[in-house]
Amino acid sequence: MTILPSLHGSFLGFAAIFICIGVGMFFLRNAASGEVGPGYWAASFFLNSAGFVFWAGTVKYSPWLFFNAGEILHMLGFITLVFGIYRFTGKKIQRWNIYVLCGFIVAWIVTMTFMPQHRTGSFFLLMFFRAVLFLWAGIIILRHIPTKLPTVRTLSGGGLLIWGTYVLFFPFIWLLPRLLSIAFGFLVGFHILATLGMVALVIDRIRIRAEASEKRVQHLEGLLPICSHCKKIRDDKGYWHQVELYVRDHSQAEFSHGICPECVKKHYPDLDLYDD
């Protein structure tokens, strides 16, 4: 079987592009060490890049085997991408998530087994499975990721929704060979567009955390009115608070109480805990 011979060179080009983006995601992961998403997204691009290499037809032996290998790598890449988005929201993996994923994989495997005998129907189902992943991921971003810049969330979530919708109609474009080159270009372009949105989400989250840290620091800056006798602190509204309570409420510090040597000698003269 010859699979899209006119696009073999394009597939190798896509593979090179995805490797470069994967490397960029890897460095983003190191820069945003507290975020789990970029690491999964880097792995997703590497898997998709490997899938394009198999689809490029560089190896003539057993075309069906290499087509299946490319499809497996692409699907693993897409699942990894969506899993990274799910983890980026801060949600934990639930048991029902595993059941749904297992059912999804089983349905995909069954479709792959029918591919040699029923190419058209199987191809439609494979694209449908992709669309489900992208649409679900887009909805997760739009509904569960807070951001101060709605345009950032719209770019990432909307990009995934557009990508998933486009994938649903892609089998019809497949029937028009003259449009395949530009159709695959848009397919990869939507992939990159959604990823750019996710990078923007990471940057926005880093900015939000930096602003929150700055606000916490500012709470303890400036002159603090403190009672010269009881050492309580007066807030901006004129209320007086114990030092430990004020500091706890305006920072991440916690107090543990003890007794200094001077107070031991003053209040517990019979104890010799701090005698030389």
CORBELRA-V324330 format. One record per residue. N is the residue number from 1. RES is the residue in one letter. SS is DSSP state (@ for helix, = for strand, . for the rest). PHI is phi as a letter, one per 30 degrees, with the letter a starting at -180 (999 if undefined). BURIAL is # if it has 9 or more other ideal C-beta (glycine too) atoms within 8 Angstrom, else .. Layout:
BEGIN
N;RES;SS;PHI;BURIAL  N;RES;SS;PHI;BURIAL
END
This chain:
BEGIN
1;M;.;999;.  2;T;.;c;.  3;I;.;c;.  4;L;.;h;#  5;P;@;e;.  6;S;@;d;.  7;L;@;c;#  8;H;@;e;#  9;G;@;d;.  10;S;@;d;#  11;F;@;d;#  12;L;@;d;#  13;G;@;d;.  14;F;@;d;#  15;A;@;e;#  16;A;@;d;#  17;I;@;d;#  18;F;@;d;#  19;I;@;d;#  20;C;@;d;.  21;I;@;d;#  22;G;@;d;#  23;V;@;d;#  24;G;@;d;.  25;M;@;d;#  26;F;@;d;#  27;F;@;d;.  28;L;@;d;#  29;R;@;e;#  30;N;@;d;.  31;A;@;d;.  32;A;.;c;#  33;S;.;d;.  34;G;.;d;.  35;E;.;c;#  36;V;.;d;.  37;G;@;d;#  38;P;@;e;#  39;G;@;d;#  40;Y;@;d;#  41;W;@;d;#  42;A;@;d;#  43;A;@;d;#  44;S;@;d;#  45;F;@;d;#  46;F;@;d;#  47;L;@;d;#  48;N;@;d;#  49;S;@;d;#  50;A;@;d;#  51;G;@;d;#  52;F;@;d;#  53;V;@;d;#  54;F;@;d;#  55;W;@;d;#  56;A;.;d;#  57;G;.;i;#  58;T;.;d;.  59;V;.;c;.  60;K;.;d;.  61;Y;.;d;.  62;S;.;h;.  63;P;@;e;#  64;W;@;d;.  65;L;@;d;.  66;F;@;d;#  67;F;@;d;#  68;N;@;d;#  69;A;@;d;#  70;G;@;d;#  71;E;@;d;#  72;I;@;d;#  73;L;@;d;#  74;H;@;d;#  75;M;@;d;#  76;L;@;d;#  77;G;@;d;#  78;F;@;d;#  79;I;@;d;#  80;T;@;d;#  81;L;@;d;#  82;V;@;d;#  83;F;@;d;#  84;G;@;d;#  85;I;@;d;#  86;Y;@;d;#  87;R;@;d;#  88;F;@;d;#  89;T;.;d;#  90;G;.;j;.  91;K;.;d;.  92;K;.;c;.  93;I;.;d;.  94;Q;.;c;.  95;R;@;d;.  96;W;@;d;.  97;N;@;d;#  98;I;@;d;#  99;Y;@;d;.  100;V;@;d;.  101;L;@;d;#  102;C;@;d;.  103;G;@;d;.  104;F;@;d;#  105;I;@;d;.  106;V;@;d;.  107;A;@;d;#  108;W;@;d;#  109;I;@;d;.  110;V;@;d;.  111;T;@;d;#  112;M;@;d;#  113;T;@;d;.  114;F;.;d;#  115;M;.;e;#  116;P;.;d;.  117;Q;.;d;.  118;H;.;b;.  119;R;@;d;.  120;T;@;d;.  121;G;@;d;.  122;S;@;d;#  123;F;@;d;#  124;F;@;e;#  125;L;@;d;#  126;L;@;d;#  127;M;@;d;#  128;F;@;d;#  129;F;@;d;#  130;R;@;d;#  131;A;@;e;#  132;V;@;e;#  133;L;@;d;#  134;F;@;d;#  135;L;@;d;#  136;W;@;d;#  137;A;@;d;#  138;G;@;d;#  139;I;@;d;#  140;I;@;e;#  141;I;@;d;#  142;L;@;d;#  143;R;@;c;.  144;H;@;b;.  145;I;.;c;#  146;P;.;d;.  147;T;.;a;#  148;K;.;d;.  149;L;.;c;.  150;P;@;e;.  151;T;@;d;.  152;V;@;d;#  153;R;@;d;#  154;T;@;d;#  155;L;@;d;#  156;S;@;d;#  157;G;@;d;#  158;G;@;d;#  159;G;@;d;#  160;L;@;d;#  161;L;@;d;#  162;I;@;d;#  163;W;@;e;#  164;G;@;d;#  165;T;@;d;#  166;Y;@;d;#  167;V;@;d;#  168;L;@;d;#  169;F;@;c;.  170;F;@;d;#  171;P;@;e;#  172;F;@;d;.  173;I;@;d;#  174;W;@;e;#  175;L;.;d;.  176;L;.;c;.  177;P;@;e;.  178;R;@;d;.  179;L;@;c;.  180;L;@;d;#  181;S;@;d;#  182;I;@;d;.  183;A;@;d;#  184;F;@;d;#  185;G;@;d;#  186;F;@;d;#  187;L;@;d;#  188;V;@;d;#  189;G;@;d;.  190;F;@;d;#  191;H;@;e;#  192;I;@;d;#  193;L;@;e;#  194;A;@;d;#  195;T;@;d;#  196;L;@;e;#  197;G;@;d;#  198;M;@;d;#  199;V;@;d;#  200;A;@;d;#  201;L;@;d;#  202;V;@;d;#  203;I;@;d;.  204;D;@;d;#  205;R;@;d;#  206;I;@;d;#  207;R;@;d;#  208;I;@;d;#  209;R;@;d;#  210;A;@;d;.  211;E;@;d;.  212;A;@;d;.  213;S;@;d;.  214;E;@;d;.  215;K;@;d;.  216;R;@;d;#  217;V;@;d;.  218;Q;@;d;.  219;H;.;d;.  220;L;.;c;#  221;E;.;c;.  222;G;.;i;.  223;L;.;d;.  224;L;.;c;.  225;P;.;d;.  226;I;=;b;#  227;C;.;d;#  228;S;.;d;.  229;H;.;c;.  230;C;.;c;.  231;K;.;i;.  232;K;.;d;#  233;I;=;c;#  234;R;=;c;#  235;D;.;d;#  236;D;.;d;.  237;K;.;c;.  238;G;.;j;.  239;Y;.;d;.  240;W;=;c;.  241;H;=;b;#  242;Q;.;d;.  243;V;@;e;#  244;E;@;d;.  245;L;@;d;.  246;Y;@;d;#  247;V;@;d;#  248;R;@;d;#  249;D;@;d;.  250;H;.;c;.  251;S;.;a;.  252;Q;.;c;.  253;A;.;d;.  254;E;.;b;.  255;F;.;c;.  256;S;.;b;.  257;H;.;c;.  258;G;.;b;.  259;I;.;b;.  260;C;.;d;.  261;P;@;e;.  262;E;@;d;.  263;C;@;d;.  264;V;@;d;#  265;K;@;d;#  266;K;@;d;.  267;H;@;c;.  268;Y;.;b;.  269;P;.;d;.  270;D;.;d;.  271;L;.;d;.  272;D;.;c;.  273;L;.;d;.  274;Y;.;c;.  275;D;.;d;.  276;D;.;d;.
END
